[in-house]
């Protein structure tokens, strides 16, 4: 994927925002598009899309062919609406915060330290449902 200190943390609600976020996450440091070769759901993190992964990651499901951001968009959209996705815990800036406004459910796409997810270096991104806060 490129540089070792890759940072990704985007939230939104619309399909257009989700597609743009996926397209961004799938670009490398030379602005070339990458493909996704596998996925897994980590119950404490969300849906992880992998560019690379090792055989030691036993829960990774392989796609039948490399998938582009546009290819995985309908899969991610459907997963976000699933019961499986609703079980992913909300933490920090993703919680249903009590404040002088209202909240709506959207999504967050992110990477953890070193551009990894759960210590795995081949992740393009992780996606999970997240509350979006709407103040007065």
N, CA, C and O atoms as CSV, one atom per row, in Angstrom:
chain,resi,resn,atom,element,x,y,z
A,1,UNK,N,N,0.826,-1.193,0.000
A,1,UNK,CA,C,0.000,0.000,0.000
A,1,UNK,C,C,0.858,1.239,0.000
A,1,UNK,O,O,0.414,2.291,-0.462
A,2,UNK,N,N,2.076,1.150,0.505
A,2,UNK,CA,C,2.905,2.336,0.459
A,2,UNK,C,C,3.500,2.674,1.791
A,2,UNK,O,O,4.021,1.805,2.489
A,3,UNK,N,N,3.428,3.949,2.153
A,3,UNK,CA,C,4.103,4.443,3.340
A,3,UNK,C,C,3.569,3.786,4.609
A,3,UNK,O,O,2.421,3.345,4.678
A,4,UNK,N,N,4.455,3.737,5.619
A,4,UNK,CA,C,4.155,2.993,6.837
A,4,UNK,C,C,3.301,3.751,7.847
A,4,UNK,O,O,2.741,3.136,8.754
A,5,UNK,N,N,3.188,5.049,7.714
A,5,UNK,CA,C,2.404,5.803,8.690
A,5,UNK,C,C,1.081,6.278,8.091
A,5,UNK,O,O,0.614,7.376,8.394
A,6,UNK,N,N,0.491,5.458,7.252
A,6,UNK,CA,C,-0.764,5.802,6.583
A,6,UNK,C,C,-1.861,6.078,7.606
A,6,UNK,O,O,-2.059,5.293,8.533
A,7,UNK,N,N,-2.573,7.191,7.440
A,7,UNK,CA,C,-3.652,7.596,8.327
A,7,UNK,C,C,-4.942,7.650,7.523
A,7,UNK,O,O,-4.983,8.221,6.433
A,8,UNK,N,N,-5.993,7.049,8.070
A,8,UNK,CA,C,-7.303,7.086,7.426
A,8,UNK,C,C,-8.355,7.111,8.520
A,8,UNK,O,O,-8.383,6.229,9.378
A,9,UNK,N,N,-9.217,8.116,8.494
A,9,UNK,CA,C,-10.298,8.223,9.468
A,9,UNK,C,C,-11.359,9.139,8.871
A,9,UNK,O,O,-11.246,10.363,8.944
A,10,UNK,N,N,-12.394,8.538,8.277
A,10,UNK,CA,C,-13.441,9.274,7.570
A,10,UNK,C,C,-14.788,8.779,8.064
A,10,UNK,O,O,-14.984,7.576,8.238
A,11,UNK,N,N,-15.724,9.704,8.292
A,11,UNK,CA,C,-17.084,9.261,8.570
A,11,UNK,C,C,-18.055,9.968,7.636
A,11,UNK,O,O,-17.742,11.015,7.069
A,12,UNK,N,N,-19.217,9.392,7.486
A,12,UNK,CA,C,-20.222,9.967,6.605
A,12,UNK,C,C,-21.502,9.170,6.650
A,12,UNK,O,O,-21.655,8.257,7.461
A,13,UNK,N,N,-22.423,9.525,5.771
A,13,UNK,CA,C,-23.722,8.866,5.757
A,13,UNK,C,C,-24.160,8.462,4.351
A,13,UNK,O,O,-24.744,7.394,4.172
A,14,UNK,N,N,-23.891,9.289,3.366
A,14,UNK,CA,C,-24.449,9.052,2.037
A,14,UNK,C,C,-23.683,7.975,1.273
A,14,UNK,O,O,-22.527,7.671,1.568
A,15,UNK,N,N,-24.368,7.413,0.285
A,15,UNK,CA,C,-23.723,6.441,-0.600
A,15,UNK,C,C,-22.572,7.089,-1.369
A,15,UNK,O,O,-21.520,6.477,-1.553
A,16,UNK,N,N,-22.772,8.317,-1.811
A,16,UNK,CA,C,-21.719,9.015,-2.564
A,16,UNK,C,C,-20.473,9.198,-1.706
A,16,UNK,O,O,-19.357,9.014,-2.192
A,17,UNK,N,N,-20.648,9.560,-0.427
A,17,UNK,CA,C,-19.503,9.710,0.467
A,17,UNK,C,C,-18.800,8.371,0.685
A,17,UNK,O,O,-17.570,8.311,0.702
A,18,UNK,N,N,-19.573,7.301,0.851
A,18,UNK,CA,C,-18.993,5.979,1.062
A,18,UNK,C,C,-18.177,5.546,-0.155
A,18,UNK,O,O,-17.068,5.031,-0.009
A,19,UNK,N,N,-18.712,5.749,-1.331
A,19,UNK,CA,C,-17.981,5.374,-2.546
A,19,UNK,C,C,-16.691,6.185,-2.677
A,19,UNK,O,O,-15.641,5.632,-3.004
A,20,UNK,N,N,-16.767,7.489,-2.423
A,20,UNK,CA,C,-15.558,8.318,-2.490
A,20,UNK,C,C,-14.523,7.886,-1.453
A,20,UNK,O,O,-13.327,7.855,-1.745
A,21,UNK,N,N,-14.976,7.555,-0.250
A,21,UNK,CA,C,-14.054,7.105,0.797
A,21,UNK,C,C,-13.385,5.792,0.385
A,21,UNK,O,O,-12.182,5.623,0.587
A,22,UNK,N,N,-14.144,4.872,-0.184
A,22,UNK,CA,C,-13.554,3.617,-0.668
A,22,UNK,C,C,-12.542,3.888,-1.773
A,22,UNK,O,O,-11.451,3.318,-1.772
A,23,UNK,N,N,-12.894,4.747,-2.706
A,23,UNK,CA,C,-11.980,5.068,-3.803
A,23,UNK,C,C,-10.686,5.681,-3.268
A,23,UNK,O,O,-9.602,5.380,-3.767
A,24,UNK,N,N,-10.797,6.537,-2.257
A,24,UNK,CA,C,-9.614,7.126,-1.635
A,24,UNK,C,C,-8.777,6.051,-0.938
A,24,UNK,O,O,-7.558,6.009,-1.100
A,25,UNK,N,N,-9.433,5.184,-0.163
A,25,UNK,CA,C,-8.721,4.146,0.586
A,25,UNK,C,C,-8.000,3.170,-0.343
A,25,UNK,O,O,-6.992,2.578,0.043
A,26,UNK,N,N,-8.505,3.003,-1.552
A,26,UNK,CA,C,-7.919,2.054,-2.501
A,26,UNK,C,C,-6.817,2.675,-3.367
A,26,UNK,O,O,-6.312,2.005,-4.268
A,27,UNK,N,N,-6.431,3.920,-3.124
A,27,UNK,CA,C,-5.350,4.563,-3.894
A,27,UNK,C,C,-4.039,4.431,-3.142
A,27,UNK,O,O,-4.015,4.500,-1.913
A,28,UNK,N,N,-2.945,4.241,-3.877
A,28,UNK,CA,C,-1.644,4.176,-3.219
A,28,UNK,C,C,-0.947,5.534,-3.271
A,28,UNK,O,O,-1.519,6.515,-3.747
A,29,UNK,N,N,0.288,5.583,-2.779
A,29,UNK,CA,C,1.003,6.860,-2.693
A,29,UNK,C,C,1.330,7.445,-4.060
A,29,UNK,O,O,1.680,8.621,-4.157
A,30,UNK,N,N,1.225,6.649,-5.112
A,30,UNK,CA,C,1.466,7.137,-6.471
A,30,UNK,C,C,0.159,7.420,-7.201
A,30,UNK,O,O,0.154,7.649,-8.411
A,31,UNK,N,N,-0.943,7.402,-6.465
A,31,UNK,CA,C,-2.292,7.625,-6.969
A,31,UNK,C,C,-2.753,6.528,-7.919
A,31,UNK,O,O,-3.620,6.754,-8.763
A,32,UNK,N,N,-2.179,5.351,-7.780
A,32,UNK,CA,C,-2.613,4.201,-8.579
A,32,UNK,C,C,-3.680,3.432,-7.799
A,32,UNK,O,O,-3.590,3.320,-6.576
A,33,UNK,N,N,-4.674,2.910,-8.485
A,33,UNK,CA,C,-5.721,2.159,-7.778
A,33,UNK,C,C,-5.230,0.782,-7.344
A,33,UNK,O,O,-4.501,0.117,-8.080
A,34,UNK,N,N,-5.622,0.365,-6.169
A,34,UNK,CA,C,-5.331,-0.970,-5.665
A,34,UNK,C,C,-6.589,-1.814,-5.739
A,34,UNK,O,O,-7.684,-1.308,-5.986
A,35,UNK,N,N,-6.417,-3.095,-5.523
A,35,UNK,CA,C,-7.557,-3.984,-5.473
A,35,UNK,C,C,-7.607,-4.684,-4.126
A,35,UNK,O,O,-6.611,-4.792,-3.410
A,36,UNK,N,N,-8.779,-5.145,-3.819
A,36,UNK,CA,C,-9.045,-5.861,-2.581
A,36,UNK,C,C,-9.095,-7.342,-2.913
A,36,UNK,O,O,-9.784,-7.759,-3.844
A,37,UNK,N,N,-8.363,-8.126,-2.146
A,37,UNK,CA,C,-8.296,-9.558,-2.432
A,37,UNK,C,C,-9.066,-10.405,-1.421
A,37,UNK,O,O,-9.349,-11.576,-1.676
A,38,UNK,N,N,-9.406,-9.811,-0.268
A,38,UNK,CA,C,-10.126,-10.562,0.749
A,38,UNK,C,C,-10.762,-9.653,1.779
A,38,UNK,O,O,-10.537,-8.442,1.789
A,39,UNK,N,N,-11.555,-10.252,2.641
A,39,UNK,CA,C,-12.273,-9.496,3.669
A,39,UNK,C,C,-12.478,-10.389,4.893
A,39,UNK,O,O,-12.417,-11.616,4.809
A,40,UNK,N,N,-12.717,-9.749,6.011
A,40,UNK,CA,C,-13.160,-10.446,7.222
A,40,UNK,C,C,-13.899,-9.463,8.109
A,40,UNK,O,O,-13.682,-8.254,8.031
A,41,UNK,N,N,-14.761,-9.982,8.941
A,41,UNK,CA,C,-15.412,-9.169,9.966
A,41,UNK,C,C,-14.726,-9.484,11.287
A,41,UNK,O,O,-14.729,-10.627,11.743
A,42,UNK,N,N,-14.145,-8.468,11.890
A,42,UNK,CA,C,-13.575,-8.591,13.228
A,42,UNK,C,C,-14.619,-7.998,14.170
A,42,UNK,O,O,-14.890,-6.799,14.105
A,43,UNK,N,N,-15.210,-8.817,15.047
A,43,UNK,CA,C,-16.349,-8.353,15.851
A,43,UNK,C,C,-16.105,-7.082,16.662
A,43,UNK,O,O,-17.052,-6.347,16.943
A,44,UNK,N,N,-14.880,-6.812,17.037
A,44,UNK,CA,C,-14.589,-5.604,17.819
A,44,UNK,C,C,-14.182,-4.415,16.941
A,44,UNK,O,O,-14.013,-3.307,17.450
A,45,UNK,N,N,-14.023,-4.632,15.623
A,45,UNK,CA,C,-13.497,-3.587,14.731
A,45,UNK,C,C,-14.456,-3.222,13.607
A,45,UNK,O,O,-14.759,-2.045,13.413
A,46,UNK,N,N,-14.940,-4.222,12.859
A,46,UNK,CA,C,-15.800,-3.983,11.711
A,46,UNK,C,C,-15.385,-4.843,10.526
A,46,UNK,O,O,-14.713,-5.862,10.685
A,47,UNK,N,N,-15.793,-4.423,9.349
A,47,UNK,CA,C,-15.491,-5.124,8.103
A,47,UNK,C,C,-14.140,-4.652,7.586
A,47,UNK,O,O,-13.971,-3.478,7.258
A,48,UNK,N,N,-13.183,-5.564,7.513
A,48,UNK,CA,C,-11.830,-5.239,7.061
A,48,UNK,C,C,-11.678,-5.700,5.616
A,48,UNK,O,O,-11.988,-6.845,5.285
A,49,UNK,N,N,-11.201,-4.804,4.762
A,49,UNK,CA,C,-10.904,-5.125,3.375
A,49,UNK,C,C,-9.384,-5.187,3.226
A,49,UNK,O,O,-8.676,-4.261,3.622
A,50,UNK,N,N,-8.886,-6.291,2.651
A,50,UNK,CA,C,-7.449,-6.538,2.574
A,50,UNK,C,C,-6.927,-6.467,1.145
A,50,UNK,O,O,-7.512,-7.018,0.213
A,51,UNK,N,N,-5.812,-5.773,1.011
A,51,UNK,CA,C,-5.052,-5.823,-0.232
A,51,UNK,C,C,-4.116,-7.027,-0.191
A,51,UNK,O,O,-3.938,-7.724,-1.190
A,52,UNK,N,N,-3.526,-7.258,0.969
A,52,UNK,CA,C,-2.622,-8.386,1.201
A,52,UNK,C,C,-3.028,-9.046,2.505
A,52,UNK,O,O,-3.541,-8.386,3.408
A,53,UNK,N,N,-2.801,-10.337,2.603
A,53,UNK,CA,C,-2.975,-11.036,3.867
A,53,UNK,C,C,-2.213,-12.346,3.785
A,53,UNK,O,O,-1.938,-12.855,2.699
A,54,UNK,N,N,-1.878,-12.880,4.942
A,54,UNK,CA,C,-1.133,-14.136,4.979
A,54,UNK,C,C,-2.089,-15.275,5.314
A,54,UNK,O,O,-3.203,-15.055,5.790
A,55,UNK,N,N,-1.637,-16.471,5.061
A,55,UNK,CA,C,-2.450,-17.652,5.369
A,55,UNK,C,C,-2.686,-17.810,6.863
A,55,UNK,O,O,-3.564,-18.569,7.272
A,56,UNK,N,N,-1.913,-17.103,7.684
A,56,UNK,CA,C,-2.109,-17.191,9.130
A,56,UNK,C,C,-3.399,-16.497,9.577
A,56,UNK,O,O,-3.871,-16.732,10.689
A,57,UNK,N,N,-3.967,-15.656,8.732
A,57,UNK,CA,C,-5.235,-15.003,9.049
A,57,UNK,C,C,-6.362,-15.939,8.603
A,57,UNK,O,O,-6.821,-15.873,7.463
A,58,UNK,N,N,-6.789,-16.789,9.496
A,58,UNK,CA,C,-7.701,-17.884,9.173
A,58,UNK,C,C,-9.111,-17.425,8.821
A,58,UNK,O,O,-9.827,-18.155,8.136
A,59,UNK,N,N,-9.538,-16.245,9.263
A,59,UNK,CA,C,-10.918,-15.802,9.033
A,59,UNK,C,C,-11.087,-14.945,7.782
A,59,UNK,O,O,-12.197,-14.506,7.481
A,60,UNK,N,N,-10.009,-14.704,7.056
A,60,UNK,CA,C,-10.107,-13.898,5.836
A,60,UNK,C,C,-10.781,-14.721,4.745
A,60,UNK,O,O,-10.392,-15.856,4.471
A,61,UNK,N,N,-11.790,-14.132,4.135
A,61,UNK,CA,C,-12.501,-14.751,3.017
A,61,UNK,C,C,-11.947,-14.162,1.725
A,61,UNK,O,O,-11.863,-12.941,1.585
A,62,UNK,N,N,-11.575,-15.004,0.797
A,62,UNK,CA,C,-11.024,-14.536,-0.470
A,62,UNK,C,C,-12.155,-14.183,-1.426
A,62,UNK,O,O,-13.160,-14.889,-1.507
A,63,UNK,N,N,-11.977,-13.073,-2.155
A,63,UNK,CA,C,-12.880,-12.769,-3.251
A,63,UNK,C,C,-12.514,-13.675,-4.430
A,63,UNK,O,O,-11.361,-14.090,-4.541
A,64,UNK,N,N,-13.461,-13.987,-5.307
A,64,UNK,CA,C,-13.148,-14.856,-6.439
A,64,UNK,C,C,-12.190,-14.213,-7.437
A,64,UNK,O,O,-11.541,-14.911,-8.216
A,65,UNK,N,N,-12.104,-12.895,-7.414
A,65,UNK,CA,C,-11.179,-12.137,-8.266
A,65,UNK,C,C,-10.863,-10.841,-7.527
A,65,UNK,O,O,-11.644,-10.426,-6.671
A,66,UNK,N,N,-9.740,-10.191,-7.834
A,66,UNK,CA,C,-9.449,-8.902,-7.204
A,66,UNK,C,C,-10.582,-7.909,-7.455
A,66,UNK,O,O,-11.096,-7.803,-8.569
A,67,UNK,N,N,-10.957,-7.188,-6.408
A,67,UNK,CA,C,-12.097,-6.271,-6.463
A,67,UNK,C,C,-11.618,-4.826,-6.335
A,67,UNK,O,O,-10.750,-4.521,-5.517
A,68,UNK,N,N,-12.187,-3.950,-7.145
A,68,UNK,CA,C,-11.902,-2.511,-7.061
A,68,UNK,C,C,-12.801,-1.882,-5.998
A,68,UNK,O,O,-13.690,-2.536,-5.453
A,69,UNK,N,N,-12.562,-0.629,-5.721
A,69,UNK,CA,C,-13.429,0.108,-4.790
A,69,UNK,C,C,-14.870,0.104,-5.295
A,69,UNK,O,O,-15.800,-0.098,-4.514
A,70,UNK,N,N,-15.059,0.325,-6.589
A,70,UNK,CA,C,-16.410,0.324,-7.162
A,70,UNK,C,C,-17.055,-1.057,-7.035
A,70,UNK,O,O,-18.262,-1.160,-6.818
A,71,UNK,N,N,-16.253,-2.120,-7.171
A,71,UNK,CA,C,-16.771,-3.484,-7.051
A,71,UNK,C,C,-17.274,-3.784,-5.643
A,71,UNK,O,O,-18.331,-4.392,-5.477
A,72,UNK,N,N,-16.514,-3.356,-4.619
A,72,UNK,CA,C,-16.891,-3.702,-3.240
A,72,UNK,C,C,-17.934,-2.765,-2.659
A,72,UNK,O,O,-18.539,-3.083,-1.635
A,73,UNK,N,N,-18.160,-1.618,-3.284
A,73,UNK,CA,C,-19.119,-0.647,-2.756
A,73,UNK,C,C,-20.479,-1.275,-2.425
A,73,UNK,O,O,-20.953,-1.093,-1.303
A,74,UNK,N,N,-21.134,-2.008,-3.346
A,74,UNK,CA,C,-22.447,-2.562,-2.986
A,74,UNK,C,C,-22.377,-3.604,-1.869
A,74,UNK,O,O,-23.334,-3.767,-1.111
A,75,UNK,N,N,-21.260,-4.305,-1.767
A,75,UNK,CA,C,-21.081,-5.291,-0.699
A,75,UNK,C,C,-20.981,-4.573,0.648
A,75,UNK,O,O,-21.633,-4.962,1.617
A,76,UNK,N,N,-20.160,-3.526,0.700
A,76,UNK,CA,C,-19.986,-2.758,1.936
A,76,UNK,C,C,-21.308,-2.107,2.338
A,76,UNK,O,O,-21.689,-2.143,3.508
A,77,UNK,N,N,-21.999,-1.520,1.379
A,77,UNK,CA,C,-23.297,-0.867,1.648
A,77,UNK,C,C,-24.288,-1.870,2.236
A,77,UNK,O,O,-24.970,-1.571,3.216
A,78,UNK,N,N,-24.366,-3.052,1.641
A,78,UNK,CA,C,-25.284,-4.084,2.135
A,78,UNK,C,C,-24.869,-4.548,3.527
A,78,UNK,O,O,-25.717,-4.742,4.398
A,79,UNK,N,N,-23.552,-4.727,3.741
A,79,UNK,CA,C,-23.079,-5.167,5.052
A,79,UNK,C,C,-23.406,-4.130,6.131
A,79,UNK,O,O,-23.818,-4.500,7.231
A,80,UNK,N,N,-23.231,-2.853,5.836
A,80,UNK,CA,C,-23.526,-1.806,6.824
A,80,UNK,C,C,-24.983,-1.839,7.276
A,80,UNK,O,O,-25.286,-1.431,8.397
A,81,UNK,N,N,-25.880,-2.312,6.432
A,81,UNK,CA,C,-27.305,-2.396,6.766
A,81,UNK,C,C,-27.668,-3.723,7.433
A,81,UNK,O,O,-28.833,-3.954,7.756
A,82,UNK,N,N,-26.687,-4.590,7.638
A,82,UNK,CA,C,-26.959,-5.935,8.152
A,82,UNK,C,C,-27.007,-5.986,9.670
A,82,UNK,O,O,-26.541,-5.081,10.362
A,83,UNK,N,N,-27.584,-7.072,10.164
A,83,UNK,CA,C,-27.609,-7.326,11.603
A,83,UNK,C,C,-26.191,-7.545,12.127
A,83,UNK,O,O,-25.871,-7.139,13.244
A,84,UNK,N,N,-25.346,-8.182,11.328
A,84,UNK,CA,C,-23.947,-8.409,11.683
A,84,UNK,C,C,-23.251,-7.085,11.993
A,84,UNK,O,O,-22.541,-6.967,12.991
A,85,UNK,N,N,-23.460,-6.102,11.139
A,85,UNK,CA,C,-22.834,-4.790,11.346
A,85,UNK,C,C,-23.363,-4.103,12.596
A,85,UNK,O,O,-22.616,-3.407,13.285
A,86,UNK,N,N,-24.641,-4.292,12.894
A,86,UNK,CA,C,-25.236,-3.618,14.056
A,86,UNK,C,C,-24.647,-4.117,15.376
A,86,UNK,O,O,-24.837,-3.476,16.410
A,87,UNK,N,N,-23.947,-5.231,15.361
A,87,UNK,CA,C,-23.346,-5.786,16.574
A,87,UNK,C,C,-21.944,-5.243,16.847
A,87,UNK,O,O,-21.380,-5.504,17.910
A,88,UNK,N,N,-21.377,-4.496,15.907
A,88,UNK,CA,C,-20.041,-3.921,16.109
A,88,UNK,C,C,-20.151,-2.826,17.175
A,88,UNK,O,O,-21.005,-1.947,17.061
A,89,UNK,N,N,-19.307,-2.864,18.206
A,89,UNK,CA,C,-19.430,-1.872,19.289
A,89,UNK,C,C,-19.073,-0.455,18.824
A,89,UNK,O,O,-18.209,-0.253,17.971
A,90,UNK,N,N,-19.771,0.510,19.416
A,90,UNK,CA,C,-19.469,1.924,19.184
A,90,UNK,C,C,-18.576,2.398,20.318
A,90,UNK,O,O,-18.855,2.149,21.490
A,91,UNK,N,N,-17.490,3.088,19.954
A,91,UNK,CA,C,-16.538,3.588,20.944
A,91,UNK,C,C,-16.138,5.012,20.579
A,91,UNK,O,O,-16.247,5.420,19.423
A,92,UNK,N,N,-15.680,5.753,21.560
A,92,UNK,CA,C,-15.119,7.082,21.307
A,92,UNK,C,C,-16.041,7.973,20.499
A,92,UNK,O,O,-17.179,8.221,20.896
A,93,UNK,N,N,-15.555,8.453,19.370
A,93,UNK,CA,C,-16.290,9.394,18.527
A,93,UNK,C,C,-17.414,8.728,17.741
A,93,UNK,O,O,-18.109,9.399,16.977
A,94,UNK,N,N,-17.605,7.416,17.914
A,94,UNK,CA,C,-18.652,6.682,17.206
A,94,UNK,C,C,-19.908,6.458,18.037
A,94,UNK,O,O,-20.900,5.950,17.515
A,95,UNK,N,N,-19.893,6.823,19.320
A,95,UNK,CA,C,-20.995,6.479,20.219
A,95,UNK,C,C,-22.235,7.341,19.974
A,95,UNK,O,O,-22.176,8.381,19.318
A,96,UNK,N,N,-23.345,6.881,20.516
A,96,UNK,CA,C,-24.603,7.612,20.474
A,96,UNK,C,C,-24.582,8.645,21.608
A,96,UNK,O,O,-25.242,8.476,22.633
A,97,UNK,N,N,-23.819,9.704,21.404
A,97,UNK,CA,C,-23.548,10.721,22.421
A,97,UNK,C,C,-24.808,11.513,22.784
A,97,UNK,O,O,-25.585,11.902,21.913
A,98,UNK,N,N,-24.989,11.739,24.062
A,98,UNK,CA,C,-26.071,12.601,24.529
A,98,UNK,C,C,-25.575,14.051,24.484
A,98,UNK,O,O,-24.565,14.393,25.098
A,99,UNK,N,N,-26.299,14.887,23.750
A,99,UNK,CA,C,-25.905,16.296,23.613
A,99,UNK,C,C,-27.115,17.114,23.209
A,99,UNK,O,O,-28.214,16.573,23.087
A,100,UNK,N,N,-26.931,18.409,22.998
A,100,UNK,CA,C,-28.052,19.297,22.674
A,100,UNK,C,C,-28.382,19.284,21.181
A,100,UNK,O,O,-28.526,20.335,20.557
A,101,UNK,N,N,-28.495,18.122,20.639
A,101,UNK,CA,C,-28.833,17.947,19.230
A,101,UNK,C,C,-29.382,16.548,19.034
A,101,UNK,O,O,-30.024,15.994,19.926
A,102,UNK,N,N,-29.134,15.987,17.884
A,102,UNK,CA,C,-29.579,14.618,17.637
A,102,UNK,C,C,-28.463,13.863,16.919
A,102,UNK,O,O,-27.482,14.452,16.465
A,103,UNK,N,N,-28.634,12.574,16.829
A,103,UNK,CA,C,-27.641,11.720,16.199
A,103,UNK,C,C,-28.306,10.891,15.112
A,103,UNK,O,O,-29.502,10.607,15.179
A,104,UNK,N,N,-27.540,10.511,14.129
A,104,UNK,CA,C,-28.003,9.623,13.074
A,104,UNK,C,C,-26.926,8.582,12.829
A,104,UNK,O,O,-25.741,8.846,13.032
A,105,UNK,N,N,-27.334,7.410,12.395
A,105,UNK,CA,C,-26.358,6.353,12.137
A,105,UNK,C,C,-25.767,6.536,10.746
A,105,UNK,O,O,-26.486,6.670,9.756
A,106,UNK,N,N,-24.473,6.537,10.697
A,106,UNK,CA,C,-23.718,6.582,9.449
A,106,UNK,C,C,-22.670,5.487,9.510
A,106,UNK,O,O,-22.950,4.371,9.946
A,107,UNK,N,N,-21.478,5.805,9.077
A,107,UNK,CA,C,-20.382,4.840,9.068
A,107,UNK,C,C,-19.066,5.563,9.308
A,107,UNK,O,O,-18.966,6.781,9.161
A,108,UNK,N,N,-18.070,4.787,9.678
A,108,UNK,CA,C,-16.699,5.317,9.780
A,108,UNK,C,C,-15.779,4.330,9.093
A,108,UNK,O,O,-15.909,3.118,9.262
A,109,UNK,N,N,-14.850,4.860,8.316
A,109,UNK,CA,C,-13.806,4.080,7.659
A,109,UNK,C,C,-12.484,4.522,8.278
A,109,UNK,O,O,-12.223,5.718,8.406
A,110,UNK,N,N,-11.651,3.556,8.661
A,110,UNK,CA,C,-10.434,3.935,9.378
A,110,UNK,C,C,-9.334,2.906,9.230
A,110,UNK,O,O,-9.549,1.791,8.755
A,111,UNK,N,N,-8.160,3.311,9.646
A,111,UNK,CA,C,-7.016,2.435,9.879
A,111,UNK,C,C,-6.496,2.750,11.269
A,111,UNK,O,O,-6.697,3.852,11.779
A,112,UNK,N,N,-5.834,1.792,11.875
A,112,UNK,CA,C,-5.222,2.006,13.176
A,112,UNK,C,C,-3.746,2.367,12.977
A,112,UNK,O,O,-3.305,2.616,11.855
A,113,UNK,N,N,-2.994,2.391,14.074
A,113,UNK,CA,C,-1.570,2.745,14.008
A,113,UNK,C,C,-0.833,1.953,12.930
A,113,UNK,O,O,-1.108,0.774,12.707
A,114,UNK,N,N,0.091,2.615,12.279
A,114,UNK,CA,C,0.930,2.039,11.238
A,114,UNK,C,C,0.131,1.615,10.005
A,114,UNK,O,O,0.622,0.836,9.188
A,115,UNK,N,N,-1.080,2.114,9.867
A,115,UNK,CA,C,-1.903,1.738,8.727
A,115,UNK,C,C,-2.399,0.304,8.807
A,115,UNK,O,O,-2.738,-0.295,7.786
A,116,UNK,N,N,-2.444,-0.250,10.013
A,116,UNK,CA,C,-2.872,-1.626,10.228
A,116,UNK,C,C,-4.295,-1.664,10.773
A,116,UNK,O,O,-4.844,-0.641,11.182
A,117,UNK,N,N,-4.881,-2.856,10.772
A,117,UNK,CA,C,-6.098,-3.144,11.531
A,117,UNK,C,C,-5.817,-4.413,12.316
A,117,UNK,O,O,-5.468,-5.449,11.752
A,118,UNK,N,N,-5.975,-4.311,13.621
A,118,UNK,CA,C,-5.763,-5.450,14.510
A,118,UNK,C,C,-4.365,-6.047,14.326
A,118,UNK,O,O,-4.171,-7.257,14.445
A,119,UNK,N,N,-3.401,-5.176,14.034
A,119,UNK,CA,C,-2.021,-5.606,13.857
A,119,UNK,C,C,-1.701,-6.166,12.480
A,119,UNK,O,O,-0.559,-6.554,12.232
A,120,UNK,N,N,-2.666,-6.220,11.582
A,120,UNK,CA,C,-2.452,-6.776,10.245
A,120,UNK,C,C,-2.110,-5.665,9.271
A,120,UNK,O,O,-2.827,-4.670,9.176
A,121,UNK,N,N,-1.019,-5.836,8.551
A,121,UNK,CA,C,-0.452,-4.780,7.709
A,121,UNK,C,C,-1.082,-4.683,6.331
A,121,UNK,O,O,-0.854,-3.686,5.645
A,122,UNK,N,N,-1.852,-5.649,5.891
A,122,UNK,CA,C,-2.373,-5.638,4.526
A,122,UNK,C,C,-3.743,-5.016,4.365
A,122,UNK,O,O,-4.333,-5.100,3.288
A,123,UNK,N,N,-4.261,-4.395,5.406
A,123,UNK,CA,C,-5.608,-3.828,5.340
A,123,UNK,C,C,-5.636,-2.553,4.496
A,123,UNK,O,O,-4.794,-1.669,4.657
A,124,UNK,N,N,-6.601,-2.474,3.609
A,124,UNK,CA,C,-6.874,-1.219,2.893
A,124,UNK,C,C,-7.678,-0.287,3.797
A,124,UNK,O,O,-7.434,0.918,3.839
A,125,UNK,N,N,-8.646,-0.866,4.523
A,125,UNK,CA,C,-9.474,-0.078,5.419
A,125,UNK,C,C,-10.362,-0.992,6.250
A,125,UNK,O,O,-10.504,-2.179,5.956
A,126,UNK,N,N,-10.943,-0.432,7.270
A,126,UNK,CA,C,-11.949,-1.094,8.089
A,126,UNK,C,C,-13.160,-0.164,8.117
A,126,UNK,O,O,-13.013,1.052,8.243
A,127,UNK,N,N,-14.341,-0.735,8.001
A,127,UNK,CA,C,-15.573,0.049,7.974
A,127,UNK,C,C,-16.485,-0.469,9.071
A,127,UNK,O,O,-16.573,-1.675,9.298
A,128,UNK,N,N,-17.166,0.453,9.754
A,128,UNK,CA,C,-18.106,0.076,10.807
A,128,UNK,C,C,-19.218,1.112,10.893
A,128,UNK,O,O,-19.023,2.260,10.494
A,129,UNK,N,N,-20.370,0.728,11.404
A,129,UNK,CA,C,-21.412,1.731,11.663
A,129,UNK,C,C,-20.932,2.701,12.746
A,129,UNK,O,O,-20.208,2.316,13.663
A,130,UNK,N,N,-21.335,3.928,12.626
A,130,UNK,CA,C,-20.944,4.950,13.605
A,130,UNK,C,C,-22.058,5.990,13.693
A,130,UNK,O,O,-22.727,6.283,12.702
A,131,UNK,N,N,-22.245,6.533,14.867
A,131,UNK,CA,C,-23.202,7.625,15.023
A,131,UNK,C,C,-22.555,8.928,14.562
A,131,UNK,O,O,-21.378,9.179,14.822
A,132,UNK,N,N,-23.324,9.730,13.892
A,132,UNK,CA,C,-22.919,11.063,13.470
A,132,UNK,C,C,-23.697,12.062,14.316
A,132,UNK,O,O,-24.916,11.949,14.447
A,133,UNK,N,N,-23.007,13.029,14.884
A,133,UNK,CA,C,-23.618,13.956,15.822
A,133,UNK,C,C,-24.045,15.227,15.095
A,133,UNK,O,O,-23.258,15.837,14.371
A,134,UNK,N,N,-25.288,15.611,15.297
A,134,UNK,CA,C,-25.839,16.794,14.652
A,134,UNK,C,C,-26.238,17.790,15.749
A,134,UNK,O,O,-27.281,17.632,16.383
A,135,UNK,N,N,-25.412,18.805,15.967
A,135,UNK,CA,C,-25.705,19.807,16.984
A,135,UNK,C,C,-26.736,20.809,16.495
A,135,UNK,O,O,-27.121,20.816,15.325
A,136,UNK,N,N,-27.170,21.652,17.414
A,136,UNK,CA,C,-28.160,22.685,17.058
A,136,UNK,C,C,-27.548,23.731,16.157
A,136,UNK,O,O,-28.228,24.676,15.756
